[in-house]
Amino acid sequence: MKTDNFVITYRQVGKEETRVLVEYRMRFLRELQGPPIPGQEADVKSQLTHYFESALADGSFIAWMAELDGNPIGFGGMVIQRIPAHFHLINGLQGYILNMYTLPEHRKKGIGAEILNQLVIRGRELGLTRIYLNSTRAGMEVYKRRGFQIPEFPELELLDF
């Protein structure tokens, strides 16, 4: 894909790129949740580093990156989950897409949509029959265009219990 005379390339992220995943996850979190409370950032970075190293190595997390002129400009990831089988998920495998993030100056150019497409393709290759995600209002149309639907049974959450 070309933009402004540069070529955007897409590729799967490897374990050796954990530092970049952590950096961009932190950018995503700051934009979505605001700044961390004092002292929290180092703990979150440590947890993210451990998670990405482990999950990329064992295949329970896959990530794709968009690069422009060799520099990262967008990311997306998918957690591969094994749950008890049911009638619509015979093999018990599903994907949870998260960390869809494109640098603000590169948004609305189809980058997130292409990363999403690559994650869905990889999910299909892995035998997933269900992929789900949570969306910000800004991302909702991208996901709907790819075929994601609002579920019949919405998720609920219990926080700070």
N, C-alpha and C positions, 0 to 999 in steps of 0.2 A: 504494500500500500504506500502511495506517495503522498506527501503533504509538504508544501512550501519547499519544493526541490530536494527534499530529503526522503529517504526510504525508511518506512517503519517496518521493523522485523518483529516476529513473534516467535517465542521459543519456550520450552518447558524449563523451569528453574531447577537447578540441582542443589544438593546438600551444601556444596561449597559456597553457595550464595546466601547462606542464612543471614549474614549481616545486612545484606540489602533488603531481604524480606522483613527483618526486624525494623529497619529504618523506615520503610514505607508503611508498615503496619502502624507504627507510631504516628506517622503523618496522618494516616486515615483516622486513628483514634482521636487525635487532637482536633481534627476538623469535625468529627462526628460528636465527640463528647466534651470538647473543651480541654483546657490544660489539666494535667494531673495535679492532685494535691501534693504538696511538698513531700519529698522522699519516696513517692510512689513510682516515679519513672524508672529508676534503677531496678526495682523489683519486677516491674512489668517487662522490661527489656530482658532481664535474666530468665524469666519464665518463658518468654517468646523464643529466646535463643534455644533453650532446652527443648521446647516443643517442636520447633521447626527442624532442628537437627535430628531428633528422634523420629518424627512423623515422616519426614522426607526419606529417611533411610529405610523405614519399614513399609513405605508405600501407603500409609494411612492419610497422607496429605499430598496433594499435587498442586503445583502452582505454575502459572504462565506469566510471562513478562513481555511487555512491548518495549522496544528500544527505538530511539530516534538518533541517528548518527552515533550509535554505540552507547547512548546514555539511556538508563531506564526512565520510562515515562508513564508506565501503567502496569498494574498487577492484578491478578485474581487468583483465588485458591479454592480448593474443594477438599473437604474432609470426607474420607471414605469411611462409612459407618456400617457395622454389622449389627443388626437388631434381630429379634425373633421374626421368623417368616410369617407372612399372612397372605391372604388370597390375592393381593395386588403386588406382593413383593416376595415371591416364592423363594428366592435365594437369600433373602434377608439383607441384601446390600443396597445402600442408598448413599447419595452424595449430598453434602451440605455446602453450598457455595457461600464464600465469605471473602472479605478483604478485597472486594472489587474497588480499585482505586486508580484514578488517572490524575496526573498533575493538573491543577486547575487550568493552566494555559494550553493544555492539549485536549480538553474536553469537547464534546459535541463534534467529534471527527470520526466516530465509529470505532475507536480504540477499545473501549470497554465491551462493545458488542462483539468484536472479534475475539477478545480474550474469553468472554463468556462462551462463544461458539467453540473455541478450542477445548475448554473444560467439558462441555457437553459431549463433544466428540470423544474425548478421552474416557468420560464416564460410560458411554455406550460401549467402547472397546473393553472396558472392565466388567461389563455385564450388568451395569446399573439399570434398573427400570424405574427408579424414582430419584429425582434431584429436586431439592428445595432450597429456599433461601429466605432471608429477611431483606426488605428493601427500604431505602429512604424514598421520600417522595420524588426526589430528582432521578432516581434510578428506575422507578416503576415502569416507565414506558419501554426502556431498553429490554427489560425482562419480559414484558407482555409481548413485544414484537418477536421474541425468540420462542414464544409459546407457553411461558409460565402463566399460571392462573391462580387466582385467589382460592385457597382451599375451602372445601365444603366444611371441614372441621378445623377452625383456626386454632393456632397454638395459644396457650395461656402460659403465664410464667409467675413464679412465686419468688420474689426477691426479698432480701433482708429478713429472713425468717428466723 
